[in-house]
């Protein structure tokens, strides 16, 4: 991959990582400081639901943070943009739309078909 492309992805991923980290830190801080106890069970159930949704979002964001960190390490070690299954280059357009992609489009389609088959059999 060209140096110019790697610089673009490094900058994009670093920016995403910074934004997600700040957002995640703020959300965790909010979860830790929100300790209202209301006698009203409906209000309490609503707060519990909001808290549960916030925790789910944090989990998703943390998983994305890990993927971004992994992609940045791949840029540094020269393996960014290489499919982890077949070893072929991942298309630049795919990387532009999903910079944390670890599989080329063919391997990703194959993986999704296998997952769908496994899900349909359950």
C-alpha positions in Angstrom: 0.0 0.0 0.0 1.2 3.5 -0.8 2.7 5.6 1.9 0.1 8.3 1.1 -2.7 5.8 1.7 -1.2 4.6 4.9 -0.9 8.2 6.2 -4.5 8.8 5.4 -5.7 5.7 7.3 -3.4 6.4 10.2 -4.8 9.9 10.5 -8.5 8.7 10.1 -8.1 5.9 12.6 -6.3 8.0 15.1 -9.0 10.6 14.9 -11.7 8.0 15.4 -9.8 6.5 18.3 -9.5 9.9 20.0 -13.2 10.7 19.5 -14.4 7.3 20.8 -12.0 7.4 23.7 -13.3 10.8 24.8 -16.9 9.8 24.3 -16.4 6.5 26.2 -14.7 8.3 29.1 -17.5 10.8 29.4 -20.1 8.0 29.3 -18.3 6.0 32.0 -18.1 9.1 34.1 -21.8 9.7 33.6 -22.6 6.1 34.6 -20.5 6.4 37.7 -22.0 9.6 38.9 -25.7 8.8 38.1 -26.9 7.2 41.3 -30.4 8.6 41.8 -32.8 6.4 43.8 -36.4 7.2 43.3 -39.3 5.6 45.2 -41.2 5.4 42.0 -40.7 2.0 40.4 -41.5 3.3 36.9 -38.8 6.0 37.1 -36.4 3.4 38.5 -37.2 1.0 35.7 -36.7 3.7 33.1 -33.3 4.7 34.6 -32.3 1.0 34.7 -33.2 0.6 31.0 -31.2 3.8 30.1 -28.3 2.5 32.1 -28.4 -0.9 30.4 -28.5 0.7 27.0 -25.6 3.0 27.9 -23.6 0.0 29.0 -24.4 -1.8 25.7 -23.2 1.2 23.7 -20.1 1.4 25.8 -19.4 -2.2 25.1 -19.8 -1.7 21.3 -17.6 1.4 21.4 -14.9 -0.4 23.4 -14.9 -3.3 20.8 -14.5 -0.7 18.1 -11.7 1.0 20.0 -9.9 -2.4 20.2 -10.3 -2.9 16.4 -9.0 0.6 15.7 -6.0 0.0 17.9 -5.3 -3.3 16.1 -5.6 -1.6 12.7 -3.1 1.1 13.8 -0.7 -1.6 14.9 -1.1 -3.3 11.5 -0.2 0.0 9.8 3.0 0.1 11.9 4.0 -3.5 11.2 3.1 -3.4 7.5 0.2 -5.8 7.5 -2.6 -3.3 7.2 -4.9 -3.9 4.2 -4.1 -7.6 4.0 -6.9 -10.2 4.4 -6.3 -12.3 7.5 -7.8 -15.4 5.8 -6.5 -15.5 2.2 -3.6 -13.0 2.5 -4.8 -11.0 -0.5 -5.0 -7.2 -0.5 -8.2 -5.7 0.8 -9.7 -3.3 -1.7 -9.0 0.4 -1.0 -12.7 1.3 -1.4 -13.5 -1.3 1.3 -10.9 0.1 3.6 -12.2 3.6 3.0 -15.6 2.6 4.1 -14.4 0.3 6.9 -10.8 1.0 7.9 -10.9 -1.7 10.5 -11.7 -4.4 8.0 -9.7 -7.5 8.5 -11.0 -9.6 5.6 -11.3 -8.9 1.9 -14.8 -8.7 0.5 -14.8 -12.3 -0.8 -13.7 -13.8 2.5 -16.2 -11.5 4.4 -19.0 -12.7 2.2 -18.0 -16.3 2.7 -17.8 -15.7 6.5 -21.3 -14.2 6.6 -22.8 -17.0 4.6 -21.3 -19.6 7.0 -22.6 -17.6 10.0 -26.1 -17.4 8.4 -26.0 -21.2 7.8 -25.0 -21.9 11.3 -27.7 -19.5 12.6 -30.4 -21.1 10.4 -29.5 -24.5 11.7 -30.2 -23.5 15.3 
